């Protein structure tokens, strides 16, 4: 009888040791569908030229200084284009921007 009890304790002890030695289940990571979306910060607007029929916004972001042009009715003519792109797309707007910036810099000295 003592032999049976010893083997019973031995089996119970082995089960306890094996049960405790198992690693805990891994924590679940949120899936791509439930993960928080990455919010891209809006570029800082460093200048805005407002005319009768259009507004030129000059933000500075990851790509440096870019230009956006929008008509007064809301139609976007150019969105975050570089200086060379603006010169090619709308030379008159490019000239207006450059003249306005040059006057603004001269006035601040």
Secondary structure, DSSP 8 states (H G I E B T S, - for coil): -HHHHHHHHHHHHHHHHHHHHS---------TTTS--------EEEEEEE-SSEEEEEEEETTEE-EEEEETTS-EEEEEE-HHHHHHH-HHHHHHHHHHHHHHHHHT-
